[in-house]
Amino acid sequence: MYKSTQMTNSPIIYEIFPRNHGPRGTFADIIDDLPRIRNLGVDIIWLMPIHPIGVLHRKGKDGCPYAIQDYLKIHDDLGTVEQFSELIRQTHNLGMKLILDMVFNHTSPDSRLRSEHPEYFYKNDAGEISTKVPEWSDVIDLDYSHRNLWDEQTNVLKYWTSLGVDGFRCDVAPIIPVAFWEFARQNVDPEHKQVWIAESVHLSFVQELRGQGFNCHSDAELHPVFDFTYDYDAFGFLEQWFHDRSPLKPWIDYLNIQSSLYPDCAQKLRFLENHDCQRIASRLKSIDQLKNWTLLMFLLSGAKLVYAGQEFGFMHLPSLFEKDTIDWSFSNEDFHQFFEMVLNFTSHHKPDKNRFHINQISETLIEIKWISNGEFISFLNLAPDECMFTSPYEITGTNVFSEEKLTLSVGDPIQKFPFVIRSDSPVVE
């Protein structure tokens, strides 16, 4: 029995790399896995690019799916349009939505668009068609000063919408003029019934491009158009902790800044990993530590991202440039069950961002209090080792994971983390 999905401001989004998801590397592999994905509590399937990949200047044997040759076609290895439509139908039948990755900042150097409209592309100081980011040597950038390009790209979005796609994850959206995104959404989705996600970028990337004289929008500029922006503005602080165990306080402080920095309707896409980030399980030292970090991320306000395989604690990050099929046999079933429990719990008890408090009790001990169909409190130990903590106040309620009644007095020990209780008395100040 599958619950019908009512879209909220905090959906769970499951990212799939189509050629790597199963042994065949086809849409059929994804269809076979849809019931399991739905049982996790997922609301939206996000497919990384499904289009033909360029050959010219290709990186690796199979190439990066973000070096797109033709926006209107499907890669032959993945399946046909009819098989893609069946994937959409099966996704909808299970109460989920399906969104596509749209890579509108650049194409492969041998793209259909370059062949038909070379004038649409960015040219460097030498007058050569090029990319603004030297590391992206397998792509060339588009130039949105050409208004005919706006119509071209908007028609691409309309085509995929006509097949039943429910929205788009827009790659490096800040590099493209926000005026184009406003134009495109008004023409494709004027009633905002679709899901539009902007892959906004690290603050350092914004500064770097602006320093070179290029346009690069801030998250605040994107929120009027997009339903969600990436959490890279905060994630940079978190990566410092992963890298050298720098203090967590700057990250926690920035989470609070976000609540006042952006419009009240603005929502972030929270994640611990994605196809561009190291697997979270490979950054941590134990399954218990992974459980605490997982619950922490899913308790934050906004949409939540799961990169396929994260739910089993996989450590290997699939290559973007070679076929690198996920080996589902190396799964941690205990963690998978915990992950499913957390997703379903947080789906039913989404924190209200205006009634949510996160507090750093010690260097690695986090306290979260929130209201959502009741009052909750959670203690999370982010350190690699178990530690003893004593209750700072009297707590009476129910352990949400065991459904056991629990009473703690001031000074009573708390050792097993993560700890979540539905309180019988007010906890949010």
C-alpha positions, 0 to 999 in steps of 0.5 A: 500500500503506497501513500499518495504524495502531497507535495510540501515545502520539504519533500524527499528527493532521490537522485539517480544516475541512470546509467549506473543504477542497475546492471543493464544501465536502462530505464527498466532498472529504475522501474524495477527499483521504484517500489523500494524507493517509494517505501523509503518515503521518497516524494520526487525522483530526480534523474541526472541527464539522460541525453546523448553525450558528446564525443569531442573532448570527452572525459573518460571512456563514457563521458560526463552526462553533463556534456550534452549533445542534444537536449531533445533526445535520449541516450540510446543506452538508456532506452526509448522515448516510450520506455521513458514515458513508462518510467514516468507512468510507473513513478506517478502510479506510486504517488511520486513525481519525476524531474529531469536535470536541465543543463542549460549553461553549456553543451558538448563541443559537438552539440546539435545546437553548436552545429545549428546556431554557433552564434548562441555560444560564449566566445573568449577574448580570442574570439573562440567558442569556449567555457568560462570554467577551464576545468570544464574542458569537455563543454562550451558555454552558451551566451544568453544575450541572444534572445532567440536562445531563450525560445530555443531552451524554453521549447526544450522544457515544453517538450519534456513537460509534454511527456509528463515530466514534473519539473527540473533540476537546473544545473549551475543555475546562477551562471544563467541570467535570472531573467531567462529563468523567469521567462522560461518558468512563466512560459512553461509553468505559469501556475508553478505546479511543477518542481523547479530546483536551482543548483546554486553554488558555493559562495567562493564560486560566486566570488570567483566568477564575479571577480572575472567579470561574469554574471553569477547570481546569489541564492536570494536572486534565484528564490523568486523563480525557483522552489528550492536552491542548493544549500551550498552557501551553508555546506561550505562551512560543514565541509570544513568540519569534514576536512579538518574538524574545524568548529561546527559553530559557523555552520550552525550560526549560518543556518540561523542566518539563512532563516532571515537572509532569504524570503520567508517562502524560500526553501533550501535543498539539504544534503550530506552528499550528491554526485559532486560530493564525497559519499558521507559514509566515507567521511565518517568513522562509524555507522553510529556516527553516520546515523547521527549525521543522517538524522541531523540533516533530515531534521533541518527545514527544507527539501532533503536529497538522497543520492542513490546508495546513500541509504545503504551507507555506500562509500564509493562515489560513482564516476561521472566519466566512466560507467560505474554501476552501483553494487547493491550487494554491499548493502548495510541492511541495518542502516537501510532500516534506520534510514527508512525509519528516519525518512518516514518519521521526518516526513510525518513530523516536518520541523516548522522553520519558524519553530525550530531551534538548533543548539550546540551543547559541546563541540560535537553534541547537538540539541534540536527542538521543534514543533510539528504535530507535537513537541520534539527534542533530539540529541545528536552525537556527531563525534566518531565515538560514543560519549556520555551526556547528562540531561540538562533539564527534566524530560518526559515523553516517548522515545519515537524510535522505540515508542517507550515512555521515558522520564529523565531528571536533571543530571540523568545520563544519556548515552545512546544516540541519536535520541529523539523524544516526543515531549509531554511538556513544552520544549521549544522556548 
